[in-house]
Amino acid sequence: MKFWLRTLLGAIVVVGIAIGGLSYAYWDQTVQIGSTAINYVHYWSAPAGTLKTEVAPTAAAAQPSTSDGFGSASDRSRRN
């Protein structure tokens, strides 16, 4: 194997290990940047002037919440 090819392969491995280590250390930022990049590329295929929306398969079965977030009235009366 030629020297320059071995050097290039070694540099690629070192850079890959460095990127992997930084991704592990800064996981939250990595996920945010990665998901933004994936969505950006994904929406290239959308027709111009349209908005593409994905909906979870179970979204139609979900019921809207009528709770105010603090439990029911009977729960509140028991706490007092």
mmJSON file of the N, C-alpha and C atoms, coordinates in Angstrom:
{"data_MODEL":{"atom_site":{
"group_PDB":["ATOM","ATOM","ATOM","ATOM","ATOM","ATOM","ATOM","ATOM","ATOM","ATOM","ATOM","ATOM","ATOM","ATOM","ATOM","ATOM","ATOM","ATOM","ATOM","ATOM","ATOM","ATOM","ATOM","ATOM","ATOM","ATOM","ATOM","ATOM","ATOM","ATOM","ATOM","ATOM","ATOM","ATOM","ATOM","ATOM","ATOM","ATOM","ATOM","ATOM","ATOM","ATOM","ATOM","ATOM","ATOM","ATOM","ATOM","ATOM","ATOM","ATOM","ATOM","ATOM","ATOM","ATOM","ATOM","ATOM","ATOM","ATOM","ATOM","ATOM","ATOM","ATOM","ATOM","ATOM","ATOM","ATOM","ATOM","ATOM","ATOM","ATOM","ATOM","ATOM","ATOM","ATOM","ATOM","ATOM","ATOM","ATOM","ATOM","ATOM","ATOM","ATOM","ATOM","ATOM","ATOM","ATOM","ATOM","ATOM","ATOM","ATOM","ATOM","ATOM","ATOM","ATOM","ATOM","ATOM","ATOM","ATOM","ATOM","ATOM","ATOM","ATOM","ATOM","ATOM","ATOM","ATOM","ATOM","ATOM","ATOM","ATOM","ATOM","ATOM","ATOM","ATOM","ATOM","ATOM","ATOM","ATOM","ATOM","ATOM","ATOM","ATOM","ATOM","ATOM","ATOM","ATOM","ATOM","ATOM","ATOM","ATOM","ATOM","ATOM","ATOM","ATOM","ATOM","ATOM","ATOM","ATOM","ATOM","ATOM","ATOM","ATOM","ATOM","ATOM","ATOM","ATOM","ATOM","ATOM","ATOM","ATOM","ATOM","ATOM","ATOM","ATOM","ATOM","ATOM","ATOM","ATOM","ATOM","ATOM","ATOM","ATOM","ATOM","ATOM","ATOM","ATOM","ATOM","ATOM","ATOM","ATOM","ATOM","ATOM","ATOM","ATOM","ATOM","ATOM","ATOM","ATOM","ATOM","ATOM","ATOM","ATOM","ATOM","ATOM","ATOM","ATOM","ATOM","ATOM","ATOM","ATOM","ATOM","ATOM","ATOM","ATOM","ATOM","ATOM","ATOM","ATOM","ATOM","ATOM","ATOM","ATOM","ATOM","ATOM","ATOM","ATOM","ATOM","ATOM","ATOM","ATOM","ATOM","ATOM","ATOM","ATOM","ATOM","ATOM","ATOM","ATOM","ATOM","ATOM","ATOM","ATOM","ATOM","ATOM","ATOM","ATOM","ATOM","ATOM","ATOM","ATOM","ATOM","ATOM","ATOM","ATOM","ATOM","ATOM","ATOM","ATOM","ATOM","ATOM"],
"id":[1,2,3,4,5,6,7,8,9,10,11,12,13,14,15,16,17,18,19,20,21,22,23,24,25,26,27,28,29,30,31,32,33,34,35,36,37,38,39,40,41,42,43,44,45,46,47,48,49,50,51,52,53,54,55,56,57,58,59,60,61,62,63,64,65,66,67,68,69,70,71,72,73,74,75,76,77,78,79,80,81,82,83,84,85,86,87,88,89,90,91,92,93,94,95,96,97,98,99,100,101,102,103,104,105,106,107,108,109,110,111,112,113,114,115,116,117,118,119,120,121,122,123,124,125,126,127,128,129,130,131,132,133,134,135,136,137,138,139,140,141,142,143,144,145,146,147,148,149,150,151,152,153,154,155,156,157,158,159,160,161,162,163,164,165,166,167,168,169,170,171,172,173,174,175,176,177,178,179,180,181,182,183,184,185,186,187,188,189,190,191,192,193,194,195,196,197,198,199,200,201,202,203,204,205,206,207,208,209,210,211,212,213,214,215,216,217,218,219,220,221,222,223,224,225,226,227,228,229,230,231,232,233,234,235,236,237,238,239,240],
"type_symbol":["N","C","C","N","C","C","N","C","C","N","C","C","N","C","C","N","C","C","N","C","C","N","C","C","N","C","C","N","C","C","N","C","C","N","C","C","N","C","C","N","C","C","N","C","C","N","C","C","N","C","C","N","C","C","N","C","C","N","C","C","N","C","C","N","C","C","N","C","C","N","C","C","N","C","C","N","C","C","N","C","C","N","C","C","N","C","C","N","C","C","N","C","C","N","C","C","N","C","C","N","C","C","N","C","C","N","C","C","N","C","C","N","C","C","N","C","C","N","C","C","N","C","C","N","C","C","N","C","C","N","C","C","N","C","C","N","C","C","N","C","C","N","C","C","N","C","C","N","C","C","N","C","C","N","C","C","N","C","C","N","C","C","N","C","C","N","C","C","N","C","C","N","C","C","N","C","C","N","C","C","N","C","C","N","C","C","N","C","C","N","C","C","N","C","C","N","C","C","N","C","C","N","C","C","N","C","C","N","C","C","N","C","C","N","C","C","N","C","C","N","C","C","N","C","C","N","C","C","N","C","C","N","C","C","N","C","C","N","C","C"],
"label_atom_id":["N","CA","C","N","CA","C","N","CA","C","N","CA","C","N","CA","C","N","CA","C","N","CA","C","N","CA","C","N","CA","C","N","CA","C","N","CA","C","N","CA","C","N","CA","C","N","CA","C","N","CA","C","N","CA","C","N","CA","C","N","CA","C","N","CA","C","N","CA","C","N","CA","C","N","CA","C","N","CA","C","N","CA","C","N","CA","C","N","CA","C","N","CA","C","N","CA","C","N","CA","C","N","CA","C","N","CA","C","N","CA","C","N","CA","C","N","CA","C","N","CA","C","N","CA","C","N","CA","C","N","CA","C","N","CA","C","N","CA","C","N","CA","C","N","CA","C","N","CA","C","N","CA","C","N","CA","C","N","CA","C","N","CA","C","N","CA","C","N","CA","C","N","CA","C","N","CA","C","N","CA","C","N","CA","C","N","CA","C","N","CA","C","N","CA","C","N","CA","C","N","CA","C","N","CA","C","N","CA","C","N","CA","C","N","CA","C","N","CA","C","N","CA","C","N","CA","C","N","CA","C","N","CA","C","N","CA","C","N","CA","C","N","CA","C","N","CA","C","N","CA","C","N","CA","C","N","CA","C","N","CA","C","N","CA","C","N","CA","C","N","CA","C","N","CA","C","N","CA","C"],
"label_alt_id":[null,null,null,null,null,null,null,null,null,null,null,null,null,null,null,null,null,null,null,null,null,null,null,null,null,null,null,null,null,null,null,null,null,null,null,null,null,null,null,null,null,null,null,null,null,null,null,null,null,null,null,null,null,null,null,null,null,null,null,null,null,null,null,null,null,null,null,null,null,null,null,null,null,null,null,null,null,null,null,null,null,null,null,null,null,null,null,null,null,null,null,null,null,null,null,null,null,null,null,null,null,null,null,null,null,null,null,null,null,null,null,null,null,null,null,null,null,null,null,null,null,null,null,null,null,null,null,null,null,null,null,null,null,null,null,null,null,null,null,null,null,null,null,null,null,null,null,null,null,null,null,null,null,null,null,null,null,null,null,null,null,null,null,null,null,null,null,null,null,null,null,null,null,null,null,null,null,null,null,null,null,null,null,null,null,null,null,null,null,null,null,null,null,null,null,null,null,null,null,null,null,null,null,null,null,null,null,null,null,null,null,null,null,null,null,null,null,null,null,null,null,null,null,null,null,null,null,null,null,null,null,null,null,null,null,null,null,null,null,null],
"label_comp_id":["MET","MET","MET","LYS","LYS","LYS","PHE","PHE","PHE","TRP","TRP","TRP","LEU","LEU","LEU","ARG","ARG","ARG","THR","THR","THR","LEU","LEU","LEU","LEU","LEU","LEU","GLY","GLY","GLY","ALA","ALA","ALA","ILE","ILE","ILE","VAL","VAL","VAL","VAL","VAL","VAL","VAL","VAL","VAL","GLY","GLY","GLY","ILE","ILE","ILE","ALA","ALA","ALA","ILE","ILE","ILE","GLY","GLY","GLY","GLY","GLY","GLY","LEU","LEU","LEU","SER","SER","SER","TYR","TYR","TYR","ALA","ALA","ALA","TYR","TYR","TYR","TRP","TRP","TRP","ASP","ASP","ASP","GLN","GLN","GLN","THR","THR","THR","VAL","VAL","VAL","GLN","GLN","GLN","ILE","ILE","ILE","GLY","GLY","GLY","SER","SER","SER","THR","THR","THR","ALA","ALA","ALA","ILE","ILE","ILE","ASN","ASN","ASN","TYR","TYR","TYR","VAL","VAL","VAL","HIS","HIS","HIS","TYR","TYR","TYR","TRP","TRP","TRP","SER","SER","SER","ALA","ALA","ALA","PRO","PRO","PRO","ALA","ALA","ALA","GLY","GLY","GLY","THR","THR","THR","LEU","LEU","LEU","LYS","LYS","LYS","THR","THR","THR","GLU","GLU","GLU","VAL","VAL","VAL","ALA","ALA","ALA","PRO","PRO","PRO","THR","THR","THR","ALA","ALA","ALA","ALA","ALA","ALA","ALA","ALA","ALA","ALA","ALA","ALA","GLN","GLN","GLN","PRO","PRO","PRO","SER","SER","SER","THR","THR","THR","SER","SER","SER","ASP","ASP","ASP","GLY","GLY","GLY","PHE","PHE","PHE","GLY","GLY","GLY","SER","SER","SER","ALA","ALA","ALA","SER","SER","SER","ASP","ASP","ASP","ARG","ARG","ARG","SER","SER","SER","ARG","ARG","ARG","ARG","ARG","ARG","ASN","ASN","ASN"],
"label_asym_id":["A","A","A","A","A","A","A","A","A","A","A","A","A","A","A","A","A","A","A","A","A","A","A","A","A","A","A","A","A","A","A","A","A","A","A","A","A","A","A","A","A","A","A","A","A","A","A","A","A","A","A","A","A","A","A","A","A","A","A","A","A","A","A","A","A","A","A","A","A","A","A","A","A","A","A","A","A","A","A","A","A","A","A","A","A","A","A","A","A","A","A","A","A","A","A","A","A","A","A","A","A","A","A","A","A","A","A","A","A","A","A","A","A","A","A","A","A","A","A","A","A","A","A","A","A","A","A","A","A","A","A","A","A","A","A","A","A","A","A","A","A","A","A","A","A","A","A","A","A","A","A","A","A","A","A","A","A","A","A","A","A","A","A","A","A","A","A","A","A","A","A","A","A","A","A","A","A","A","A","A","A","A","A","A","A","A","A","A","A","A","A","A","A","A","A","A","A","A","A","A","A","A","A","A","A","A","A","A","A","A","A","A","A","A","A","A","A","A","A","A","A","A","A","A","A","A","A","A","A","A","A","A","A","A","A","A","A","A","A","A"],
"label_entity_id":["1","1","1","1","1","1","1","1","1","1","1","1","1","1","1","1","1","1","1","1","1","1","1","1","1","1","1","1","1","1","1","1","1","1","1","1","1","1","1","1","1","1","1","1","1","1","1","1","1","1","1","1","1","1","1","1","1","1","1","1","1","1","1","1","1","1","1","1","1","1","1","1","1","1","1","1","1","1","1","1","1","1","1","1","1","1","1","1","1","1","1","1","1","1","1","1","1","1","1","1","1","1","1","1","1","1","1","1","1","1","1","1","1","1","1","1","1","1","1","1","1","1","1","1","1","1","1","1","1","1","1","1","1","1","1","1","1","1","1","1","1","1","1","1","1","1","1","1","1","1","1","1","1","1","1","1","1","1","1","1","1","1","1","1","1","1","1","1","1","1","1","1","1","1","1","1","1","1","1","1","1","1","1","1","1","1","1","1","1","1","1","1","1","1","1","1","1","1","1","1","1","1","1","1","1","1","1","1","1","1","1","1","1","1","1","1","1","1","1","1","1","1","1","1","1","1","1","1","1","1","1","1","1","1","1","1","1","1","1","1"],
"label_seq_id":[1,1,1,2,2,2,3,3,3,4,4,4,5,5,5,6,6,6,7,7,7,8,8,8,9,9,9,10,10,10,11,11,11,12,12,12,13,13,13,14,14,14,15,15,15,16,16,16,17,17,17,18,18,18,19,19,19,20,20,20,21,21,21,22,22,22,23,23,23,24,24,24,25,25,25,26,26,26,27,27,27,28,28,28,29,29,29,30,30,30,31,31,31,32,32,32,33,33,33,34,34,34,35,35,35,36,36,36,37,37,37,38,38,38,39,39,39,40,40,40,41,41,41,42,42,42,43,43,43,44,44,44,45,45,45,46,46,46,47,47,47,48,48,48,49,49,49,50,50,50,51,51,51,52,52,52,53,53,53,54,54,54,55,55,55,56,56,56,57,57,57,58,58,58,59,59,59,60,60,60,61,61,61,62,62,62,63,63,63,64,64,64,65,65,65,66,66,66,67,67,67,68,68,68,69,69,69,70,70,70,71,71,71,72,72,72,73,73,73,74,74,74,75,75,75,76,76,76,77,77,77,78,78,78,79,79,79,80,80,80],
"pdbx_PDB_ins_code":[null,null,null,null,null,null,null,null,null,null,null,null,null,null,null,null,null,null,null,null,null,null,null,null,null,null,null,null,null,null,null,null,null,null,null,null,null,null,null,null,null,null,null,null,null,null,null,null,null,null,null,null,null,null,null,null,null,null,null,null,null,null,null,null,null,null,null,null,null,null,null,null,null,null,null,null,null,null,null,null,null,null,null,null,null,null,null,null,null,null,null,null,null,null,null,null,null,null,null,null,null,null,null,null,null,null,null,null,null,null,null,null,null,null,null,null,null,null,null,null,null,null,null,null,null,null,null,null,null,null,null,null,null,null,null,null,null,null,null,null,null,null,null,null,null,null,null,null,null,null,null,null,null,null,null,null,null,null,null,null,null,null,null,null,null,null,null,null,null,null,null,null,null,null,null,null,null,null,null,null,null,null,null,null,null,null,null,null,null,null,null,null,null,null,null,null,null,null,null,null,null,null,null,null,null,null,null,null,null,null,null,null,null,null,null,null,null,null,null,null,null,null,null,null,null,null,null,null,null,null,null,null,null,null,null,null,null,null,null,null],
"Cartn_x":[0.864,0.0,0.905,0.554,1.374,1.292,2.345,2.435,1.318,1.03,0.016,-1.38,-1.634,-2.934,-3.098,-2.03,-2.052,-2.226,-1.565,-1.698,-3.117,-3.686,-5.063,-6.039,-5.886,-6.765,-6.628,-5.404,-5.184,-5.823,-5.724,-6.327,-7.849,-8.434,-9.888,-10.335,-9.581,-9.923,-9.822,-8.76,-8.583,-9.699,-10.046,-11.125,-12.456,-12.694,-13.922,-14.029,-12.912,-12.917,-13.156,-12.558,-12.76,-14.214,-14.808,-16.22,-17.123,-16.833,-17.621,-17.52,-16.32,-16.135,-16.838,-16.753,-17.446,-18.957,-19.44,-20.875,-21.362,-20.556,-20.913,-20.902,-19.902,-19.771,-20.866,-21.259,-22.26,-23.484,-24.074,-25.144,-26.374,-26.79,-27.997,-27.861,-26.729,-26.506,-26.38,-25.773,-25.616,-26.973,-27.874,-29.209,-29.962,-29.871,-30.573,-30.057,-28.76,-28.181,-28.467,-28.332,-28.59,-30.031,-30.965,-32.379,-32.747,-32.158,-32.401,-31.887,-30.702,-30.136,-30.979,-31.44,-32.274,-33.583,-34.222,-35.471,-35.248,-34.141,-33.839,-33.727,-33.001,-32.849,-34.17,-34.919,-36.196,-37.185,-37.215,-38.203,-37.765,-36.6,-36.214,-37.193,-37.781,-38.669,-40.09,-40.398,-41.739,-41.93,-43.1,-43.353,-43.231,-42.822,-42.633,-43.952,-43.911,-45.092,-45.998,-45.574,-46.411,-45.712,-46.485,-45.966,-46.277,-45.27,-45.439,-45.504,-46.563,-46.754,-46.886,-46.191,-46.306,-47.158,-48.04,-48.926,-48.709,-48.664,-48.508,-49.717,-49.535,-50.653,-51.774,-51.466,-52.489,-53.064,-52.702,-53.161,-54.687,-55.302,-56.757,-57.471,-56.855,-57.494,-57.308,-56.427,-56.16,-57.349,-57.681,-58.776,-58.207,-58.825,-58.327,-58.5,-57.592,-57.624,-58.567,-59.393,-60.267,-59.77,-58.664,-58.115,-57.375,-57.36,-56.601,-55.171,-54.807,-53.449,-53.244,-54.28,-54.134,-55.017,-55.455,-56.327,-57.783,-58.669,-60.092,-60.513,-61.725,-62.235,-62.33,-62.701,-62.803,-61.422,-60.39,-59.032,-58.607,-58.937,-58.556,-59.273,-60.564,-61.303,-60.756,-60.228,-59.645,-58.349,-57.617,-56.344,-56.541,-57.648,-57.841,-58.282],
"Cartn_y":[-1.175,0.0,1.23,2.176,3.377,4.176,4.914,5.69,6.728,7.445,8.501,7.917,6.71,6.081,5.639,5.105,4.7,5.919,7.012,8.247,8.794,8.778,9.26,8.4,7.095,6.197,6.415,6.593,6.864,8.173,9.205,10.506,10.392,9.639,9.452,8.737,7.736,7.007,7.929,8.726,9.635,10.666,11.235,12.228,11.574,10.344,9.636,9.382,9.005,8.788,10.103,11.184,12.492,12.941,12.759,13.141,12.283,10.997,10.119,10.51,10.857,11.277,12.582,13.533,14.808,14.627,13.762,13.492,12.862,11.982,11.351,12.376,13.245,14.227,15.295,15.67,16.723,16.129,15.096,14.341,15.191,16.065,16.868,17.756,18.409,19.261,18.431,17.255,16.382,15.949,15.567,15.139,16.291,17.467,18.625,18.972,19.027,19.358,18.248,16.996,15.874,15.815,16.011,15.963,17.137,18.289,19.441,19.159,18.567,18.24,17.2,16.178,15.144,15.74,16.587,17.216,18.144,18.851,19.757,18.975,17.868,17.049,16.368,15.948,15.265,16.16,17.416,18.323,18.926,18.543,18.959,18.408,17.25,16.606,17.167,18.039,18.613,19.61,19.64,20.598,22.037,22.93,24.335,24.947,25.698,26.389,25.532,24.347,23.488,23.21,22.785,22.404,20.933,20.18,18.741,18.476,17.804,17.541,16.043,15.544,14.142,14.024,13.036,12.821,11.396,11.237,9.906,9.053,7.74,6.877,6.837,7.037,6.981,8.353,9.362,10.717,10.834,10.124,10.21,9.62,8.663,8.017,8.798,9.77,10.529,11.434,11.52,12.365,13.662,14.791,16.048,16.062,16.684,16.741,17.854,17.562,18.581,19.005,18.422,18.724,20.048,20.735,21.979,21.699,20.425,20.061,19.874,20.1,20.003,18.92,17.967,16.909,17.344,16.412,16.723,17.507,18.03,18.813,17.952,16.666,15.799,15.547,15.477,15.307,16.53,17.706,18.94,19.066,18.626,18.748,17.797,16.666,15.722,16.241,17.041,17.549,18.676,19.356,20.506,20.1],
"Cartn_z":[0.0,0.0,0.0,-0.8,-0.903,0.391,0.634,1.874,1.965,0.894,0.938,1.168,0.631,0.839,2.294,2.859,4.268,5.17,4.827,5.606,5.516,4.32,4.144,4.929,4.864,5.609,7.116,7.598,9.019,9.452,8.609,8.93,8.983,8.062,8.057,9.325,9.744,10.972,12.185,12.27,13.406,13.447,12.302,12.253,12.633,12.176,12.534,14.029,14.647,16.092,16.832,16.352,16.983,16.865,15.698,15.513,16.397,16.479,17.339,18.805,19.259,20.645,20.953,20.037,20.253,20.217,19.328,19.275,20.572,21.137,22.408,23.546,23.55,24.627,24.56,23.355,23.171,22.473,23.069,22.442,22.133,23.03,22.802,21.574,21.452,20.288,19.015,19.128,17.965,17.429,18.32,17.9,17.252,17.83,17.283,15.889,15.725,14.422,13.413,13.852,12.95,12.49,13.4,13.013,12.117,12.361,11.492,10.086,9.988,8.676,7.954,8.675,8.057,7.554,8.351,7.924,6.734,6.721,5.61,4.301,4.333,3.135,2.781,3.794,3.559,2.835,3.142,2.562,1.24,0.724,-0.628,-1.651,-1.37,-2.328,-2.292,-1.354,-1.281,-2.429,-3.033,-4.11,-3.606,-4.485,-4.11,-3.661,-2.578,-2.086,-1.235,-0.856,-0.022,1.294,2.237,3.538,3.744,4.053,4.244,5.743,6.191,7.612,7.836,8.832,9.185,10.442,10.464,11.596,12.091,13.388,13.966,13.613,13.384,13.0,14.039,15.294,16.337,16.671,15.924,16.246,16.144,15.239,15.089,16.294,16.966,18.108,19.408,19.417,20.638,20.961,22.237,22.686,23.252,22.973,23.549,25.062,25.727,27.18,27.632,28.626,29.189,30.561,30.975,32.289,32.258,33.398,33.485,33.934,34.034,34.406,35.893,36.708,38.155,38.747,37.921,38.413,38.349,38.649,38.599,39.843,39.815,40.944,42.198,42.02,43.191,43.795,42.974,43.49,44.291,43.797,44.49,45.832,45.897,47.141,48.204,47.761,48.733,49.321,48.586,49.075,50.103,50.037,50.944,52.3],
"occupancy":[1.0,1.0,1.0,1.0,1.0,1.0,1.0,1.0,1.0,1.0,1.0,1.0,1.0,1.0,1.0,1.0,1.0,1.0,1.0,1.0,1.0,1.0,1.0,1.0,1.0,1.0,1.0,1.0,1.0,1.0,1.0,1.0,1.0,1.0,1.0,1.0,1.0,1.0,1.0,1.0,1.0,1.0,1.0,1.0,1.0,1.0,1.0,1.0,1.0,1.0,1.0,1.0,1.0,1.0,1.0,1.0,1.0,1.0,1.0,1.0,1.0,1.0,1.0,1.0,1.0,1.0,1.0,1.0,1.0,1.0,1.0,1.0,1.0,1.0,1.0,1.0,1.0,1.0,1.0,1.0,1.0,1.0,1.0,1.0,1.0,1.0,1.0,1.0,1.0,1.0,1.0,1.0,1.0,1.0,1.0,1.0,1.0,1.0,1.0,1.0,1.0,1.0,1.0,1.0,1.0,1.0,1.0,1.0,1.0,1.0,1.0,1.0,1.0,1.0,1.0,1.0,1.0,1.0,1.0,1.0,1.0,1.0,1.0,1.0,1.0,1.0,1.0,1.0,1.0,1.0,1.0,1.0,1.0,1.0,1.0,1.0,1.0,1.0,1.0,1.0,1.0,1.0,1.0,1.0,1.0,1.0,1.0,1.0,1.0,1.0,1.0,1.0,1.0,1.0,1.0,1.0,1.0,1.0,1.0,1.0,1.0,1.0,1.0,1.0,1.0,1.0,1.0,1.0,1.0,1.0,1.0,1.0,1.0,1.0,1.0,1.0,1.0,1.0,1.0,1.0,1.0,1.0,1.0,1.0,1.0,1.0,1.0,1.0,1.0,1.0,1.0,1.0,1.0,1.0,1.0,1.0,1.0,1.0,1.0,1.0,1.0,1.0,1.0,1.0,1.0,1.0,1.0,1.0,1.0,1.0,1.0,1.0,1.0,1.0,1.0,1.0,1.0,1.0,1.0,1.0,1.0,1.0,1.0,1.0,1.0,1.0,1.0,1.0,1.0,1.0,1.0,1.0,1.0,1.0,1.0,1.0,1.0,1.0,1.0,1.0],
"B_iso_or_equiv":[0.0,0.0,0.0,0.0,0.0,0.0,0.0,0.0,0.0,0.0,0.0,0.0,0.0,0.0,0.0,0.0,0.0,0.0,0.0,0.0,0.0,0.0,0.0,0.0,0.0,0.0,0.0,0.0,0.0,0.0,0.0,0.0,0.0,0.0,0.0,0.0,0.0,0.0,0.0,0.0,0.0,0.0,0.0,0.0,0.0,0.0,0.0,0.0,0.0,0.0,0.0,0.0,0.0,0.0,0.0,0.0,0.0,0.0,0.0,0.0,0.0,0.0,0.0,0.0,0.0,0.0,0.0,0.0,0.0,0.0,0.0,0.0,0.0,0.0,0.0,0.0,0.0,0.0,0.0,0.0,0.0,0.0,0.0,0.0,0.0,0.0,0.0,0.0,0.0,0.0,0.0,0.0,0.0,0.0,0.0,0.0,0.0,0.0,0.0,0.0,0.0,0.0,0.0,0.0,0.0,0.0,0.0,0.0,0.0,0.0,0.0,0.0,0.0,0.0,0.0,0.0,0.0,0.0,0.0,0.0,0.0,0.0,0.0,0.0,0.0,0.0,0.0,0.0,0.0,0.0,0.0,0.0,0.0,0.0,0.0,0.0,0.0,0.0,0.0,0.0,0.0,0.0,0.0,0.0,0.0,0.0,0.0,0.0,0.0,0.0,0.0,0.0,0.0,0.0,0.0,0.0,0.0,0.0,0.0,0.0,0.0,0.0,0.0,0.0,0.0,0.0,0.0,0.0,0.0,0.0,0.0,0.0,0.0,0.0,0.0,0.0,0.0,0.0,0.0,0.0,0.0,0.0,0.0,0.0,0.0,0.0,0.0,0.0,0.0,0.0,0.0,0.0,0.0,0.0,0.0,0.0,0.0,0.0,0.0,0.0,0.0,0.0,0.0,0.0,0.0,0.0,0.0,0.0,0.0,0.0,0.0,0.0,0.0,0.0,0.0,0.0,0.0,0.0,0.0,0.0,0.0,0.0,0.0,0.0,0.0,0.0,0.0,0.0,0.0,0.0,0.0,0.0,0.0,0.0,0.0,0.0,0.0,0.0,0.0,0.0],
"pdbx_formal_charge":[null,null,null,null,null,null,null,null,null,null,null,null,null,null,null,null,null,null,null,null,null,null,null,null,null,null,null,null,null,null,null,null,null,null,null,null,null,null,null,null,null,null,null,null,null,null,null,null,null,null,null,null,null,null,null,null,null,null,null,null,null,null,null,null,null,null,null,null,null,null,null,null,null,null,null,null,null,null,null,null,null,null,null,null,null,null,null,null,null,null,null,null,null,null,null,null,null,null,null,null,null,null,null,null,null,null,null,null,null,null,null,null,null,null,null,null,null,null,null,null,null,null,null,null,null,null,null,null,null,null,null,null,null,null,null,null,null,null,null,null,null,null,null,null,null,null,null,null,null,null,null,null,null,null,null,null,null,null,null,null,null,null,null,null,null,null,null,null,null,null,null,null,null,null,null,null,null,null,null,null,null,null,null,null,null,null,null,null,null,null,null,null,null,null,null,null,null,null,null,null,null,null,null,null,null,null,null,null,null,null,null,null,null,null,null,null,null,null,null,null,null,null,null,null,null,null,null,null,null,null,null,null,null,null,null,null,null,null,null,null],
"auth_seq_id":[1,1,1,2,2,2,3,3,3,4,4,4,5,5,5,6,6,6,7,7,7,8,8,8,9,9,9,10,10,10,11,11,11,12,12,12,13,13,13,14,14,14,15,15,15,16,16,16,17,17,17,18,18,18,19,19,19,20,20,20,21,21,21,22,22,22,23,23,23,24,24,24,25,25,25,26,26,26,27,27,27,28,28,28,29,29,29,30,30,30,31,31,31,32,32,32,33,33,33,34,34,34,35,35,35,36,36,36,37,37,37,38,38,38,39,39,39,40,40,40,41,41,41,42,42,42,43,43,43,44,44,44,45,45,45,46,46,46,47,47,47,48,48,48,49,49,49,50,50,50,51,51,51,52,52,52,53,53,53,54,54,54,55,55,55,56,56,56,57,57,57,58,58,58,59,59,59,60,60,60,61,61,61,62,62,62,63,63,63,64,64,64,65,65,65,66,66,66,67,67,67,68,68,68,69,69,69,70,70,70,71,71,71,72,72,72,73,73,73,74,74,74,75,75,75,76,76,76,77,77,77,78,78,78,79,79,79,80,80,80],
"auth_comp_id":["MET","MET","MET","LYS","LYS","LYS","PHE","PHE","PHE","TRP","TRP","TRP","LEU","LEU","LEU","ARG","ARG","ARG","THR","THR","THR","LEU","LEU","LEU","LEU","LEU","LEU","GLY","GLY","GLY","ALA","ALA","ALA","ILE","ILE","ILE","VAL","VAL","VAL","VAL","VAL","VAL","VAL","VAL","VAL","GLY","GLY","GLY","ILE","ILE","ILE","ALA","ALA","ALA","ILE","ILE","ILE","GLY","GLY","GLY","GLY","GLY","GLY","LEU","LEU","LEU","SER","SER","SER","TYR","TYR","TYR","ALA","ALA","ALA","TYR","TYR","TYR","TRP","TRP","TRP","ASP","ASP","ASP","GLN","GLN","GLN","THR","THR","THR","VAL","VAL","VAL","GLN","GLN","GLN","ILE","ILE","ILE","GLY","GLY","GLY","SER","SER","SER","THR","THR","THR","ALA","ALA","ALA","ILE","ILE","ILE","ASN","ASN","ASN","TYR","TYR","TYR","VAL","VAL","VAL","HIS","HIS","HIS","TYR","TYR","TYR","TRP","TRP","TRP","SER","SER","SER","ALA","ALA","ALA","PRO","PRO","PRO","ALA","ALA","ALA","GLY","GLY","GLY","THR","THR","THR","LEU","LEU","LEU","LYS","LYS","LYS","THR","THR","THR","GLU","GLU","GLU","VAL","VAL","VAL","ALA","ALA","ALA","PRO","PRO","PRO","THR","THR","THR","ALA","ALA","ALA","ALA","ALA","ALA","ALA","ALA","ALA","ALA","ALA","ALA","GLN","GLN","GLN","PRO","PRO","PRO","SER","SER","SER","THR","THR","THR","SER","SER","SER","ASP","ASP","ASP","GLY","GLY","GLY","PHE","PHE","PHE","GLY","GLY","GLY","SER","SER","SER","ALA","ALA","ALA","SER","SER","SER","ASP","ASP","ASP","ARG","ARG","ARG","SER","SER","SER","ARG","ARG","ARG","ARG","ARG","ARG","ASN","ASN","ASN"],
"auth_asym_id":["A","A","A","A","A","A","A","A","A","A","A","A","A","A","A","A","A","A","A","A","A","A","A","A","A","A","A","A","A","A","A","A","A","A","A","A","A","A","A","A","A","A","A","A","A","A","A","A","A","A","A","A","A","A","A","A","A","A","A","A","A","A","A","A","A","A","A","A","A","A","A","A","A","A","A","A","A","A","A","A","A","A","A","A","A","A","A","A","A","A","A","A","A","A","A","A","A","A","A","A","A","A","A","A","A","A","A","A","A","A","A","A","A","A","A","A","A","A","A","A","A","A","A","A","A","A","A","A","A","A","A","A","A","A","A","A","A","A","A","A","A","A","A","A","A","A","A","A","A","A","A","A","A","A","A","A","A","A","A","A","A","A","A","A","A","A","A","A","A","A","A","A","A","A","A","A","A","A","A","A","A","A","A","A","A","A","A","A","A","A","A","A","A","A","A","A","A","A","A","A","A","A","A","A","A","A","A","A","A","A","A","A","A","A","A","A","A","A","A","A","A","A","A","A","A","A","A","A","A","A","A","A","A","A","A","A","A","A","A","A"],
"auth_atom_id":["N","CA","C","N","CA","C","N","CA","C","N","CA","C","N","CA","C","N","CA","C","N","CA","C","N","CA","C","N","CA","C","N","CA","C","N","CA","C","N","CA","C","N","CA","C","N","CA","C","N","CA","C","N","CA","C","N","CA","C","N","CA","C","N","CA","C","N","CA","C","N","CA","C","N","CA","C","N","CA","C","N","CA","C","N","CA","C","N","CA","C","N","CA","C","N","CA","C","N","CA","C","N","CA","C","N","CA","C","N","CA","C","N","CA","C","N","CA","C","N","CA","C","N","CA","C","N","CA","C","N","CA","C","N","CA","C","N","CA","C","N","CA","C","N","CA","C","N","CA","C","N","CA","C","N","CA","C","N","CA","C","N","CA","C","N","CA","C","N","CA","C","N","CA","C","N","CA","C","N","CA","C","N","CA","C","N","CA","C","N","CA","C","N","CA","C","N","CA","C","N","CA","C","N","CA","C","N","CA","C","N","CA","C","N","CA","C","N","CA","C","N","CA","C","N","CA","C","N","CA","C","N","CA","C","N","CA","C","N","CA","C","N","CA","C","N","CA","C","N","CA","C","N","CA","C","N","CA","C","N","CA","C","N","CA","C","N","CA","C","N","CA","C","N","CA","C","N","CA","C"],
"pdbx_PDB_model_num":[1,1,1,1,1,1,1,1,1,1,1,1,1,1,1,1,1,1,1,1,1,1,1,1,1,1,1,1,1,1,1,1,1,1,1,1,1,1,1,1,1,1,1,1,1,1,1,1,1,1,1,1,1,1,1,1,1,1,1,1,1,1,1,1,1,1,1,1,1,1,1,1,1,1,1,1,1,1,1,1,1,1,1,1,1,1,1,1,1,1,1,1,1,1,1,1,1,1,1,1,1,1,1,1,1,1,1,1,1,1,1,1,1,1,1,1,1,1,1,1,1,1,1,1,1,1,1,1,1,1,1,1,1,1,1,1,1,1,1,1,1,1,1,1,1,1,1,1,1,1,1,1,1,1,1,1,1,1,1,1,1,1,1,1,1,1,1,1,1,1,1,1,1,1,1,1,1,1,1,1,1,1,1,1,1,1,1,1,1,1,1,1,1,1,1,1,1,1,1,1,1,1,1,1,1,1,1,1,1,1,1,1,1,1,1,1,1,1,1,1,1,1,1,1,1,1,1,1,1,1,1,1,1,1,1,1,1,1,1,1]
}}}
